[in-house]
Amino acid sequence: MNIFLYTSLIFVLSLIANYILVLLLTAFGIFRRDIYLFLILAEIVYFFICSNLILDNLKKVLAVTQEELRLIIQPHKYKIYILFIALIFVISGTLRLANSFEHPIWGFFQIFYGVDPVISWNRWAIDWSMNQFPTLTWEYPQLLPANWSITYLILGTNKIEFVARFLMNLFPLFGVISFIGSSLAMAKLELLFGAAFSAYLLKSSIWTGTGYADVPVSILGAILFSCYFSLDLFQKNTILEERNKIILLGVIGGGAIATKQTGAFIFISLVVIFYLKIYKSSKDTIVKALIYLILPAIVIGGMWYFFKYLIIKDFSSVAVQLVSATYLHPEPFIPKRMLTAFIRDFSSPLLITSVVLSLIPRRGKMRCLNQMMWFYVIPWSLIWSAFYSYDNRNIMPIYSILGLAAGTNLYFIVAQLLAIISKKTNRILSYANVSSYFLIKVNKSHDFTVNIITNIYKKFKQKYLLGFLILGILISLYFKIGLSHTNDFYLKQQGQAKLYRGNYELNLKLLDFFVANKSLNQSEKFIATDYQFLGYIPELEDKYRYYALSHPNPVTQKSSMELAIQDSDVGYLLFSYMKCPIKNIDNRKISFVFSYKDIFCFYQKN
């Protein structure tokens, strides 16, 4: 296994291990800061003890990577493409970093601001960090909130969100890394181009890094498929001899299931592809292989639901509502709904091009692209259009694989066209001369790089390992101590960013109103509203009280308004995302204060 696949595997397995650890520690009531810091210390000690084994393993991984790099860049015609792809990564990475430090939401001091991440996913993470099981989780799994909770536990506060939020930006990175690993393992340079295309397709979505689980589950699916097609199963060994590799795939599949429900479909798709590879084996062998694959996924993916239904007894559910609610699906005729969804959300030139490119049939090793398209991307797209097209982010799980297939096939087409053009225009000789120039340069650069890596490794003896680990601990302590002494600074930055949750202008108008009316007794009372972001805005969160004032059902809406008016603790009513009611209603029991664009209407009780 090369260093790229190895790194992406470490990322996924770390997430899964953290998830299981948080779940078990909470079950025993000992998910506390002192306990977790002790476990981190024990892990550091383990690395000390096993340092030789770890270094030997790393040396083998680097040797495999070096050999795979040599094989993939040996054909001289590929050099110009390698340079071109490297340029793409450098430019796109630079632009990504340039954007990430400026915007108050996307910047370094990031916060969760989407509806679901703020009122659900991050709320669950806060519950975990308080050593308690989250409630009202509906059917949603908990791998992401459990991992976020660790950052809150270590920092000692759940008010600083940017560390947890930063984790979300790592998913696309490790997805691309896994594709690069597949490219080397399969000796297919076109997969490298597919990785770049996949990264661009993910970046084009507004949901990347926002806190929604759709991109992470897409990336775990990408890593799952990358490992499956790269491990070269059953080429030299029997199915039973590949047991550990199959179990590893099951563990990754369990991680995908524990990230979001879509992960279950991703894993089922892999099981189908896996079965098609082994269906000619004996019945006993097939059964054992499927058990090795499916059992770890069921255990890891179903672990949370065991606690949810049998221990916590939380039977909250939105599954039927999401599939059948008329306000989510105004079009009852499913075929028409599907057509509308595809026209609405697949109409961009980039997506149309991606779909067309991804459906090109391939042979040999690249047949894996067709398998992923026909057993995963296309079926999920149809399911999404029929039942989950009320939100286009539900189609996001296919983006990583769709981008990989499209980019890889684009490379294939361009390479074929160049070959035809070269042959017809009799420029093969001149092309070879140019390629030879790049070959010499790349080979010299490659030898130089290998020599540097070899020399560094020779100097990196065990006696230096202790120094590096101590240095790492000191740096970690510095960040911890520095952070604890500058919490006010971070909280201020986070507070400013949190004003962008929901509607920024509305939040400012509400803050200005209460600052101007601080002397009024009424200002201490609650705001009745279903503008749920209000409960997560600094200086306004304590005033939030939920009433369904903007419910799509008029009867429910009117009933909620009457109850809010009768509530003696409520001093204000805020209607959101609907046309403002009459400015003075209900016998002047409430009076109009202000509105914003006639979709947010603020009233004061008389």
C-alpha positions as CSV (number, residue, x, y, z in Angstrom):
1,M,0.0,0.0,0.0
2,N,1.3,3.4,-0.9
3,I,1.6,6.5,1.3
4,F,-1.5,8.1,-0.1
5,L,-3.8,5.2,0.5
6,Y,-2.1,4.7,3.9
7,T,-2.7,8.3,4.9
8,S,-6.4,8.3,3.9
9,L,-6.9,5.0,5.7
10,I,-5.4,6.5,8.9
11,F,-7.8,9.4,8.6
12,V,-10.9,7.2,8.3
13,L,-9.8,4.7,10.9
14,S,-9.1,7.5,13.3
15,L,-12.6,8.9,12.9
16,I,-14.1,5.5,13.4
17,A,-11.9,4.8,16.5
18,N,-12.8,8.2,18.0
19,Y,-16.5,7.5,17.4
20,I,-16.4,4.1,19.1
21,L,-14.4,5.5,22.0
22,V,-16.7,8.4,22.6
23,L,-19.8,6.1,22.4
24,L,-18.4,3.6,24.9
25,L,-17.0,6.2,27.3
26,T,-20.3,8.0,27.3
27,A,-22.1,4.7,27.9
28,F,-20.0,4.2,31.1
29,G,-20.4,7.9,32.1
30,I,-16.7,8.6,31.9
31,F,-16.3,10.8,28.8
32,R,-14.5,13.4,30.7
33,R,-11.6,15.7,29.9
34,D,-9.1,14.1,32.4
35,I,-10.0,10.6,31.1
36,Y,-9.5,11.5,27.5
37,L,-6.2,13.3,28.1
38,F,-5.0,10.2,29.9
39,L,-5.9,8.1,26.8
40,I,-4.0,10.5,24.6
41,L,-1.0,10.2,26.8
42,A,-1.3,6.4,26.7
43,E,-1.4,6.6,22.9
44,I,1.9,8.7,22.9
45,V,3.5,6.1,25.2
46,Y,2.4,3.4,22.8
47,F,4.1,5.2,19.9
48,F,7.3,5.3,21.9
49,I,7.2,1.6,22.6
50,C,6.3,0.6,19.1
51,S,8.5,3.3,17.4
52,N,10.7,0.7,15.6
53,L,7.7,-1.2,14.2
54,I,6.0,2.0,13.1
55,L,9.2,3.2,11.4
56,D,9.7,-0.1,9.6
57,N,6.1,-0.1,8.4
58,L,6.5,3.5,7.2
59,K,9.7,2.5,5.4
60,K,7.8,-0.3,3.6
61,V,5.0,2.1,2.6
62,L,7.5,4.7,1.2
63,A,9.3,1.9,-0.7
64,V,6.0,0.8,-2.3
65,T,5.2,4.4,-3.1
66,Q,8.6,5.0,-4.7
67,E,8.2,1.9,-6.9
68,E,4.6,2.8,-7.9
69,L,5.8,6.4,-8.8
70,R,8.5,4.9,-10.9
71,L,6.1,2.7,-12.8
72,I,3.5,5.4,-13.4
73,I,6.0,8.1,-14.7
74,Q,8.1,5.7,-16.7
75,P,6.3,6.1,-20.0
76,H,7.7,9.4,-21.3
77,K,4.5,10.6,-22.9
78,Y,3.0,11.2,-19.5
79,K,5.5,13.8,-18.3
80,I,3.7,16.9,-19.7
81,Y,0.4,15.8,-18.1
82,I,2.1,15.3,-14.7
83,L,3.4,18.9,-14.9
84,F,0.0,20.1,-16.0
85,I,-1.9,18.4,-13.2
86,A,0.6,19.6,-10.6
87,L,0.0,23.1,-11.8
88,I,-3.7,22.7,-11.4
89,F,-3.3,21.5,-7.8
90,V,-1.0,24.3,-6.9
91,I,-3.2,27.1,-8.4
92,S,-6.5,25.7,-7.0
93,G,-4.9,25.0,-3.6
94,T,-3.5,28.6,-3.4
95,L,-6.9,30.1,-4.4
96,R,-8.7,27.9,-1.8
97,L,-6.3,29.1,1.0
98,A,-6.6,32.7,-0.1
99,N,-10.4,32.5,0.2
100,S,-10.4,30.7,3.5
101,F,-8.8,33.4,5.6
102,E,-10.9,36.3,4.6
103,H,-14.7,35.6,4.8
104,P,-16.3,35.7,8.3
105,I,-18.0,32.4,7.7
106,W,-15.4,30.6,5.5
107,G,-12.4,32.1,7.3
108,F,-10.1,30.6,9.8
109,F,-12.3,31.2,12.8
110,Q,-15.1,29.2,11.2
111,I,-18.5,28.5,12.7
112,F,-21.3,26.2,11.8
113,Y,-24.0,28.3,10.2
114,G,-26.3,25.9,8.1
115,V,-29.7,25.1,9.6
116,D,-29.0,21.4,10.3
117,P,-25.4,21.8,11.5
118,V,-26.4,24.6,14.0
119,I,-29.7,23.3,15.4
120,S,-29.0,19.5,15.2
121,W,-25.5,18.2,14.4
122,N,-23.5,20.7,16.5
123,R,-26.2,20.5,19.3
124,W,-25.6,16.7,19.4
125,A,-21.8,17.3,19.6
126,I,-22.3,19.6,22.6
127,D,-24.4,16.9,24.3
128,W,-21.7,14.3,23.7
129,S,-19.0,16.7,25.1
130,M,-21.2,17.0,28.3
131,N,-20.9,13.2,28.8
132,Q,-24.5,12.5,27.8
133,F,-26.2,10.9,24.9
134,P,-27.8,13.3,22.5
135,T,-31.6,13.2,22.1
136,L,-34.0,14.0,19.2
137,T,-31.4,12.6,16.8
138,W,-34.2,11.0,14.6
139,E,-32.5,8.5,12.3
140,Y,-29.2,10.3,12.0
141,P,-25.9,8.5,12.9
142,Q,-23.4,10.2,15.2
143,L,-19.8,9.7,13.9
144,L,-19.4,13.4,13.0
145,P,-20.9,14.9,16.2
146,A,-18.9,12.4,18.3
147,N,-15.6,13.5,16.7
148,W,-16.6,17.2,17.1
149,S,-17.3,16.7,20.7
150,I,-13.7,15.7,21.3
151,T,-12.5,19.2,20.4
152,Y,-15.0,20.8,22.8
153,L,-13.9,18.4,25.5
154,I,-10.2,19.1,25.1
155,L,-10.7,22.9,24.7
156,G,-12.9,23.0,27.8
157,T,-15.6,25.0,26.0
158,N,-18.2,24.4,23.3
159,K,-18.3,28.1,22.4
160,I,-15.2,27.8,20.2
161,E,-16.3,25.9,17.1
162,F,-13.5,26.5,14.5
163,V,-11.5,23.5,15.5
164,A,-14.5,21.1,15.0
165,R,-15.5,23.0,11.9
166,F,-12.0,22.8,10.4
167,L,-12.3,19.0,10.5
168,M,-14.9,19.3,7.7
169,N,-12.4,20.9,5.4
170,L,-10.2,17.8,5.7
171,F,-12.7,15.5,4.1
172,P,-12.3,16.7,0.4
173,L,-8.5,16.7,0.9
174,F,-8.4,13.1,2.0
175,G,-10.8,12.1,-0.7
176,V,-8.4,13.5,-3.3
177,I,-5.5,11.8,-1.6
178,S,-7.2,8.4,-1.8
179,F,-7.8,8.9,-5.5
180,I,-4.1,9.7,-6.0
181,G,-3.3,6.5,-4.1
182,S,-5.6,4.6,-6.4
183,S,-3.9,6.1,-9.4
184,L,-0.5,4.9,-8.2
185,A,-1.7,1.5,-7.0
186,M,-3.4,0.8,-10.3
187,A,-0.7,2.5,-12.4
188,K,-3.3,4.6,-14.1
189,L,-2.3,8.2,-14.5
190,E,-5.8,9.2,-15.7
191,L,-7.1,8.6,-12.2
192,L,-4.9,11.4,-11.1
193,F,-6.6,13.7,-13.5
194,G,-9.9,12.3,-12.2
195,A,-8.9,13.3,-8.7
196,A,-8.3,16.9,-9.7
197,F,-11.7,17.0,-11.5
198,S,-13.4,15.4,-8.5
199,A,-11.9,18.1,-6.2
200,Y,-13.1,20.8,-8.5
201,L,-16.6,19.4,-8.6
202,L,-16.7,19.2,-4.8
203,K,-15.4,22.7,-4.5
204,S,-18.1,24.0,-6.8
205,S,-20.7,22.9,-4.3
206,I,-21.7,25.4,-1.5
207,W,-22.0,22.5,0.9
208,T,-18.3,21.7,1.1
209,G,-17.0,22.3,4.6
210,T,-20.3,23.8,6.0
211,G,-20.9,21.2,8.6
212,Y,-23.4,19.1,6.6
213,A,-22.7,15.4,6.5
214,D,-23.2,15.0,2.8
215,V,-19.7,15.7,1.7
216,P,-18.1,13.6,4.4
217,V,-20.2,10.6,3.5
218,S,-19.3,11.1,-0.1
219,I,-15.6,11.1,0.8
220,L,-15.8,8.0,3.0
221,G,-17.5,6.3,0.0
222,A,-14.7,7.5,-2.2
223,I,-12.1,6.1,0.1
224,L,-14.0,2.9,0.4
225,F,-14.1,2.4,-3.4
226,S,-10.5,3.5,-3.7
227,C,-9.3,0.9,-1.3
228,Y,-11.4,-1.8,-2.9
229,F,-10.2,-1.3,-6.4
230,S,-6.6,-0.7,-5.2
231,L,-6.1,-3.6,-2.9
232,D,-5.9,-6.0,-5.9
233,L,-8.0,-8.6,-4.1
234,F,-7.9,-12.2,-5.2
235,Q,-5.1,-11.8,-7.8
236,K,-2.5,-13.9,-5.9
237,N,-4.3,-15.1,-2.8
238,T,-7.5,-17.0,-2.1
239,I,-10.6,-15.2,-0.7
240,L,-9.9,-16.5,2.8
241,E,-6.3,-15.4,2.7
242,E,-7.5,-11.9,1.9
243,R,-9.7,-11.9,5.1
244,N,-8.0,-8.9,6.8
245,K,-8.4,-6.8,3.7
246,I,-12.0,-7.7,3.4
247,I,-12.6,-6.9,7.1
248,L,-10.9,-3.5,6.6
249,L,-13.3,-2.7,3.8
250,G,-16.2,-3.6,6.1
251,V,-14.8,-1.3,8.8
252,I,-14.6,1.6,6.3
253,G,-18.2,0.8,5.2
254,G,-19.3,0.9,8.8
255,G,-17.7,4.3,9.1
256,A,-19.7,5.5,6.0
257,I,-22.9,4.2,7.6
258,A,-22.1,5.9,10.9
259,T,-21.6,9.2,9.0
260,K,-25.0,9.5,7.3
261,Q,-27.8,7.2,6.2
262,T,-26.6,7.5,2.6
263,G,-23.5,5.6,3.7
264,A,-25.7,2.4,3.9
265,F,-26.5,2.7,0.2
266,I,-22.9,3.3,-0.6
267,F,-21.9,0.2,1.3
268,I,-24.6,-1.9,-0.3
269,S,-23.3,-0.8,-3.7
270,L,-19.9,-2.0,-2.8
271,V,-21.3,-5.4,-1.6
272,V,-23.0,-5.9,-5.0
273,I,-19.7,-5.1,-6.8
274,F,-17.8,-7.4,-4.4
275,Y,-20.3,-10.2,-5.0
276,L,-20.0,-9.9,-8.8
277,K,-16.2,-10.5,-8.4
278,I,-16.6,-13.7,-6.3
279,Y,-19.9,-15.2,-7.4
280,K,-18.2,-18.0,-9.3
281,S,-16.5,-19.2,-6.1
282,S,-17.9,-22.0,-4.0
283,K,-21.0,-21.3,-1.9
284,D,-19.1,-21.7,1.4
285,T,-16.4,-19.3,0.3
286,I,-18.9,-16.7,-0.9
287,V,-20.8,-16.9,2.5
288,K,-17.6,-16.5,4.5
289,A,-16.3,-13.6,2.3
290,L,-19.6,-11.7,2.7
291,I,-19.6,-12.2,6.4
292,Y,-16.1,-10.8,6.6
293,L,-17.3,-7.8,4.7
294,I,-20.8,-7.2,6.1
295,L,-20.4,-8.0,9.8
296,P,-17.9,-5.2,10.7
297,A,-20.1,-2.7,8.8
298,I,-23.2,-3.7,10.7
299,V,-21.5,-3.6,14.1
300,I,-19.9,-0.2,13.5
301,G,-22.8,1.3,11.6
302,G,-25.5,-0.1,14.0
303,M,-23.7,0.6,17.3
304,W,-25.3,4.0,17.9
305,Y,-28.8,2.6,17.1
306,F,-28.4,-0.1,19.7
307,F,-27.9,2.6,22.3
308,K,-30.5,4.9,20.8
309,Y,-33.4,2.5,20.8
310,L,-32.6,0.0,23.6
311,I,-30.7,2.2,26.1
312,I,-31.8,5.8,25.6
313,K,-35.2,4.8,24.1
314,D,-35.3,7.7,21.7
315,F,-37.8,6.8,19.0
316,S,-37.8,10.2,17.3
317,S,-38.3,9.8,13.6
318,V,-38.5,12.0,10.4
319,A,-38.0,9.2,7.8
320,V,-41.7,9.1,6.7
321,Q,-42.1,12.9,6.8
322,L,-39.0,13.5,4.6
323,V,-40.2,11.1,2.0
324,S,-43.9,12.0,1.9
325,A,-44.5,15.5,3.4
326,T,-46.4,17.6,0.8
327,Y,-44.7,20.8,1.8
328,L,-41.3,19.1,0.9
329,H,-42.7,17.4,-2.2
330,P,-45.4,19.6,-3.8
331,E,-45.4,17.4,-6.9
332,P,-47.2,14.1,-5.9
333,F,-46.6,12.4,-9.3
334,I,-43.2,10.8,-8.8
335,P,-42.0,10.6,-12.4
336,K,-42.7,14.3,-12.9
337,R,-41.0,15.0,-9.6
338,M,-37.9,13.1,-10.8
339,L,-37.8,14.9,-14.1
340,T,-38.2,18.3,-12.4
341,A,-35.4,17.5,-10.0
342,F,-33.0,16.6,-12.8
343,I,-33.8,19.6,-14.8
344,R,-33.4,21.9,-11.8
345,D,-30.2,20.5,-10.3
346,F,-28.4,18.9,-13.2
347,S,-28.7,21.8,-15.6
348,S,-25.3,23.4,-15.1
349,P,-22.8,22.8,-18.0
350,L,-20.3,21.4,-15.5
351,L,-22.7,18.7,-14.2
352,I,-24.0,17.9,-17.7
353,T,-20.5,17.5,-19.0
354,S,-19.6,15.3,-15.9
355,V,-22.5,13.0,-16.5
356,V,-21.8,12.5,-20.2
357,L,-18.1,11.9,-19.6
358,S,-18.7,9.5,-16.7
359,L,-20.9,7.2,-18.8
360,I,-18.2,6.3,-21.4
361,P,-17.7,2.5,-21.2
362,R,-14.2,1.4,-20.2
363,R,-12.3,-1.9,-20.2
364,G,-9.6,-3.5,-18.1
365,K,-8.8,-1.9,-14.8
366,M,-10.8,1.2,-15.7
367,R,-14.0,-1.0,-15.7
368,C,-14.2,-0.1,-12.1
369,L,-15.5,3.4,-13.2
370,N,-18.5,1.8,-14.9
371,Q,-19.2,-0.4,-11.9
372,M,-19.3,2.6,-9.6
373,M,-21.5,4.5,-12.0
374,W,-24.1,1.7,-12.6
375,F,-24.3,0.3,-9.1
376,Y,-23.9,3.5,-7.1
377,V,-24.1,6.9,-8.8
378,I,-27.1,6.1,-11.2
379,P,-29.2,4.2,-8.6
380,W,-28.7,6.9,-5.9
381,S,-29.5,9.6,-8.4
382,L,-32.8,8.0,-9.2
383,I,-33.7,7.4,-5.5
384,W,-32.7,11.0,-4.7
385,S,-34.9,12.4,-7.5
386,A,-37.9,10.4,-6.4
387,F,-37.7,10.9,-2.6
388,Y,-35.0,13.3,-1.5
389,S,-34.9,16.0,-4.2
390,Y,-36.5,18.6,-1.8
391,D,-32.8,19.5,-1.1
392,N,-30.0,19.4,-3.7
393,R,-27.4,18.6,-1.0
394,N,-28.8,15.1,-0.8
395,I,-27.3,14.4,-4.2
396,M,-23.9,15.5,-3.0
397,P,-22.7,11.9,-2.0
398,I,-22.3,11.0,-5.7
399,Y,-20.1,14.1,-6.5
400,S,-16.7,12.6,-5.6
401,I,-17.2,9.4,-7.7
402,L,-18.9,11.3,-10.5
403,G,-16.0,13.7,-10.7
404,L,-13.5,10.9,-10.6
405,A,-15.2,9.1,-13.5
406,A,-15.7,12.3,-15.5
407,G,-12.1,13.5,-15.1
408,T,-10.6,10.1,-15.8
409,N,-12.6,9.7,-19.0
410,L,-11.8,13.3,-20.1
411,Y,-8.1,12.4,-19.9
412,F,-8.8,9.2,-21.8
413,I,-10.6,11.1,-24.6
414,V,-7.9,13.8,-24.8
415,A,-5.1,11.2,-24.9
416,Q,-6.9,9.3,-27.7
417,L,-7.4,12.5,-29.7
418,L,-3.8,13.6,-29.3
419,A,-2.6,10.2,-30.5
420,I,-4.8,10.4,-33.6
421,I,-3.7,14.0,-34.3
422,S,-0.1,13.1,-33.8
423,K,-0.4,10.1,-36.2
424,K,-2.2,12.0,-38.9
425,T,0.0,15.0,-38.8
426,N,3.2,13.0,-38.7
427,R,4.5,14.9,-35.6
428,I,5.4,11.8,-33.6
429,L,9.1,12.6,-33.9
430,S,8.9,16.2,-32.7
431,Y,6.6,15.1,-29.9
432,A,9.1,12.4,-28.8
433,N,11.9,15.0,-28.7
434,V,9.8,17.3,-26.5
435,S,8.8,14.3,-24.3
436,S,12.5,13.2,-24.1
437,Y,13.4,16.6,-22.8
438,F,10.8,16.3,-20.0
439,L,11.8,12.7,-19.4
440,I,15.4,13.7,-18.7
441,K,14.3,16.6,-16.4
442,V,11.8,14.5,-14.5
443,N,14.2,11.5,-14.1
444,K,16.9,13.8,-12.8
445,S,14.4,15.5,-10.4
446,H,13.1,12.0,-9.4
447,D,16.6,10.7,-8.6
448,F,17.4,13.9,-6.7
449,T,14.2,13.6,-4.6
450,V,14.8,9.9,-3.9
451,N,18.3,10.7,-2.7
452,I,17.0,13.4,-0.4
453,I,14.3,11.1,1.1
454,T,16.9,8.3,1.6
455,N,19.4,10.5,3.3
456,I,16.7,12.0,5.6
457,Y,15.5,8.5,6.5
458,K,19.1,7.4,7.3
459,K,19.6,10.3,9.6
460,F,16.2,9.8,11.2
461,K,17.5,7.2,13.8
462,Q,15.5,6.1,16.8
463,K,17.5,8.4,19.1
464,Y,16.0,11.4,17.3
465,L,12.5,10.0,17.6
466,L,12.2,10.9,21.3
467,G,13.3,14.5,20.6
468,F,10.7,14.8,17.8
469,L,7.9,13.5,20.0
470,I,8.9,15.7,22.9
471,L,8.9,18.7,20.5
472,G,5.4,17.7,19.3
473,I,4.1,17.5,22.9
474,L,5.6,20.9,23.7
475,I,4.0,22.4,20.6
476,S,0.7,20.9,21.6
477,L,1.0,22.3,25.2
478,Y,1.9,25.7,23.8
479,F,-1.3,25.7,21.7
480,K,-3.3,24.5,24.6
481,I,-1.9,27.1,27.1
482,G,-2.0,29.8,24.5
483,L,-5.6,29.0,23.7
484,S,-6.7,29.0,27.3
485,H,-5.1,32.4,27.9
486,T,-6.7,33.9,24.7
487,N,-10.2,32.5,24.9
488,D,-11.7,36.0,24.8
489,F,-10.0,36.7,21.5
490,Y,-11.3,33.5,19.9
491,L,-14.8,34.0,21.4
492,K,-14.9,37.5,20.0
493,Q,-14.0,36.3,16.5
494,Q,-16.5,33.4,16.8
495,G,-19.2,35.8,18.1
496,Q,-18.8,38.1,15.1
497,A,-19.0,35.1,12.7
498,K,-22.1,33.8,14.4
499,L,-24.0,36.9,13.4
500,Y,-24.0,35.5,9.9
501,R,-26.2,32.5,10.9
502,G,-29.5,32.8,9.3
503,N,-30.0,36.4,8.1
504,Y,-27.2,38.8,9.0
505,E,-29.2,42.0,8.5
506,L,-32.1,40.7,10.6
507,N,-29.7,39.7,13.4
508,L,-28.2,43.2,13.5
509,K,-31.7,44.9,13.5
510,L,-32.7,42.7,16.5
511,L,-29.5,43.5,18.4
512,D,-29.9,47.2,17.7
513,F,-33.5,47.1,18.9
514,F,-32.7,45.5,22.2
515,V,-29.7,47.8,22.8
516,A,-31.9,50.8,22.2
517,N,-34.7,49.5,24.5
518,K,-32.6,48.1,27.3
519,S,-34.3,50.2,29.9
520,L,-37.7,48.7,29.1
521,N,-38.9,45.8,31.3
522,Q,-40.4,44.2,28.2
523,S,-36.9,43.7,26.7
524,E,-36.2,41.0,29.2
525,K,-39.0,38.8,27.8
526,F,-38.7,36.0,25.2
527,I,-39.1,36.2,21.5
528,A,-41.7,33.7,20.2
529,T,-40.5,32.5,16.8
530,D,-39.5,29.5,14.6
531,Y,-36.5,31.4,13.3
532,Q,-34.3,28.7,15.0
533,F,-31.0,30.5,14.4
534,L,-32.1,33.0,17.1
535,G,-31.2,30.4,19.7
536,Y,-27.6,30.4,18.5
537,I,-26.9,34.1,18.1
538,P,-24.8,35.7,20.9
539,E,-26.8,38.1,23.1
540,L,-30.0,36.8,21.5
541,E,-29.9,33.1,22.3
542,D,-31.4,33.5,25.8
543,K,-34.4,35.3,24.4
544,Y,-35.4,32.4,22.0
545,R,-38.6,30.5,22.6
546,Y,-39.9,28.2,19.9
547,Y,-43.4,28.7,18.4
548,A,-44.4,27.5,14.9
549,L,-45.4,31.0,13.8
550,S,-44.4,30.3,10.2
551,H,-45.8,26.8,9.8
552,P,-47.1,26.0,6.3
553,N,-50.4,24.8,7.8
554,P,-52.5,27.9,8.4
555,V,-54.4,26.3,11.3
556,T,-51.2,25.4,13.1
557,Q,-49.7,28.8,12.4
558,K,-52.8,30.6,13.8
559,S,-52.9,28.4,16.9
560,S,-49.2,28.9,17.6
561,M,-49.6,32.7,17.3
562,E,-52.5,32.7,19.8
563,L,-50.5,30.5,22.2
564,A,-47.5,32.9,22.0
565,I,-49.7,35.9,22.7
566,Q,-51.2,34.2,25.7
567,D,-47.7,33.2,27.1
568,S,-46.9,35.8,29.8
569,D,-43.1,35.2,29.4
570,V,-43.2,36.2,25.7
571,G,-42.9,39.9,24.9
572,Y,-42.2,39.7,21.1
573,L,-43.2,37.7,18.1
574,L,-40.9,37.1,15.0
575,F,-42.4,35.7,11.9
576,S,-39.8,34.3,9.4
577,Y,-39.7,33.4,5.8
578,M,-43.4,34.4,5.1
579,K,-45.3,37.5,4.0
580,C,-45.9,39.8,7.0
581,P,-49.3,39.6,8.6
582,I,-51.4,42.8,8.9
583,K,-49.4,45.3,10.9
584,N,-51.9,45.5,13.8
585,I,-53.8,42.3,14.4
586,D,-55.8,40.4,17.1
587,N,-57.4,43.5,18.7
588,R,-54.1,45.3,18.9
589,K,-52.7,42.6,21.3
590,I,-49.4,42.9,19.3
591,S,-48.0,45.9,17.4
592,F,-45.8,46.0,14.4
593,V,-42.2,47.1,15.1
594,F,-40.2,46.4,11.9
595,S,-39.8,44.1,9.0
596,Y,-36.9,43.1,6.8
597,K,-37.7,42.7,3.1
598,D,-41.3,41.7,4.1
599,I,-40.1,38.2,5.0
600,F,-39.1,38.8,8.6
601,C,-41.7,40.6,10.7
602,F,-41.1,41.6,14.3
603,Y,-44.0,42.4,16.6
604,Q,-44.2,43.6,20.2
605,K,-47.0,42.6,22.6
606,N,-49.0,45.5,24.0
